[in-house]
Amino acid sequence: MKIFDHLDKISKPFSNAVITIGNFDGVHIGHQALFHEVIETAENIGGTSIAMTFEPHPIRVLKQNGHPPLITLYEQKAELIERTGMDVLICIPFTHAFASLSAEEFIRDLLVGTIGMKAIVVGEDYSFGKNREGNIDLLKSYAAEYGFEVIVAGWIKMSKDLADRISSTRIRELVTDGLMAQAEKMLGRPYQIRGKVVAGRDRGGKLLGIPTANINLHDELCPKTGIYAVTVEYGSKQYKGVANIGYSPTFDDHEFTIEVHIFDFDGNMYGEKIRVNFVQRIRDEIKFSNISELIDQIKKDIATARELLAG
């Protein structure tokens, strides 16, 4: 997949471009269905399948302090889009100037003029342009004039219940509630956070005899506090483990941490990047009366996680 991080880097229109546009936060199975529709349409006309997204998330530019935490940071989003088989990813730097483009300017100058759009695949509630003045009806009204087809893809739902419609908003709710299995069904994969291993409070290995890798979150969505069965991707290998998200109430220092104990690993990960996949929440955080009780519970959590991750 070719990636363009600015429109100026596109030297000429793509051949029979078929495009879908969105933030694609999470790259969930609803997004994946859009991408497959784009790919199939492009194959039918001998064209180029293209996803257009924005960085940073438009809400972060337009609404100060009003933006949602991200399910996928840009690096992961690009990786996931590439896995679907798309030919091109265009990531437009989102600014107030870009947001001021009218719907017609966006269609005529950018989509048709710069990219060479011959078809666009959108969801049922798609809107675009300054003040979100563009919608599907407006797209269709320009289709004949500028020579492109509008394809509207239906919602993907987990069941007949409308509340089960797959959306980034619903996935955020599930992750925030610690409902990882339900989130996984909508994502098509476990929810993942990633980051560099940083120095912790030096308790895991020395005090508890259970070493942990500690990572910090930046803009990512944080799962509900508690203990989780996880898998950990490090380099080309995947390990099993147990993670604690929260404030370690037994120590009463009120410092938020994400600590991961990786099974059957005794190397040094400090400064290295890891990816943590959340499989199932095991329990809430508990304040124990002493360190011995905490160690006993952690050993039980490890046993539970091993059982959950077996096979």
Secondary structure, 3 states (H helix, E strand, C coil): CEEECCHHHCCCCCCCEEEEECCCCCCCHHHHHHHHHHHHHHHHCCCEEEEEEEECCHHHHHCCCCCCCECCCHHHHHHHHHHCCCCEEEEEECCHHHHCCCHHHHHHHHHHHHCCEEEEEEECCCEECHHHCEEHHHHHHHHHHHCCEEEEECCCECCCCHHHECCHHHHHHHHHCCCHHHHHHHHCCCEEEEEEEECCCCCCCCCCCCCCEEECCCCECCCCCEEEEEEEEECCEEEEEEEEEECCCCCCCCCCEEEEEECCCCCCCCCCEEEEEEEEEEECCCCCCCHHHHHHHHHHHHHHHHHHHCC
